[in-house]
Amino acid sequence: MPTLTKLYSMQEVYDVSTYLDDHPGGDDVLLAATGRDATEDFEDAGHSKTAREEMKALCIGELDTTSSDIPELEIFSESQPPGYPNKLANLTKRYWAVPAAVVGISVVIGVLYLRKK
């Protein structure tokens, strides 16, 4: 079947590094899908019509499924601005507090609830 767009290898499809700061769900969602097909993740998230239209605008072509080239996971690209690896490292340090806070608050609420009984 003929294609209307350019065919890209797995390594060339969807470079979202410039969209990390703008993604409403946070950059960690995009980073979790690095190096693999995230179509199922996108569909499971229940994106709005606006998000689907925005995705169409970001589409640069189609994946060449005849190629079995799947690149190694590359989180730090040489084309990234200086200091970008440090930014990613700082994000992972910063986000550990959210799950820890949720667990801590849950434990406190559980203890208070059991004391009332």
ChimeraX attribute file (.defattr): number of C-alpha atoms within 10 A of each C-alpha:
attribute: neighborCount
match mode: 1-to-1
recipient: residues
	/A:1	3
	/A:2	4
	/A:3	8
	/A:4	8
	/A:5	11
	/A:6	10
	/A:7	15
	/A:8	16
	/A:9	17
	/A:10	19
	/A:11	16
	/A:12	13
	/A:13	18
	/A:14	18
	/A:15	13
	/A:16	14
	/A:17	15
	/A:18	9
	/A:19	13
	/A:20	15
	/A:21	12
	/A:22	9
	/A:23	13
	/A:24	10
	/A:25	11
	/A:26	12
	/A:27	17
	/A:28	16
	/A:29	14
	/A:30	17
	/A:31	14
	/A:32	11
	/A:33	13
	/A:34	17
	/A:35	18
	/A:36	14
	/A:37	13
	/A:38	13
	/A:39	9
	/A:40	8
	/A:41	13
	/A:42	15
	/A:43	10
	/A:44	9
	/A:45	9
	/A:46	10
	/A:47	10
	/A:48	9
	/A:49	9
	/A:50	9
	/A:51	13
	/A:52	14
	/A:53	10
	/A:54	11
	/A:55	11
	/A:56	10
	/A:57	9
	/A:58	13
	/A:59	12
	/A:60	15
	/A:61	16
	/A:62	17
	/A:63	18
	/A:64	14
	/A:65	11
	/A:66	7
	/A:67	10
	/A:68	9
	/A:69	11
	/A:70	11
	/A:71	12
	/A:72	10
	/A:73	10
	/A:74	10
	/A:75	13
	/A:76	11
	/A:77	10
	/A:78	9
	/A:79	8
	/A:80	12
	/A:81	8
	/A:82	9
	/A:83	8
	/A:84	14
	/A:85	14
	/A:86	9
	/A:87	11
	/A:88	16
	/A:89	10
	/A:90	11
	/A:91	13
	/A:92	11
	/A:93	10
	/A:94	10
	/A:95	11
	/A:96	10
	/A:97	11
	/A:98	10
	/A:99	10
	/A:100	11
	/A:101	11
	/A:102	10
	/A:103	12
	/A:104	12
	/A:105	12
	/A:106	12
	/A:107	12
	/A:108	11
	/A:109	12
	/A:110	11
	/A:111	11
	/A:112	11
	/A:113	10
	/A:114	9
	/A:115	8
	/A:116	6
	/A:117	5
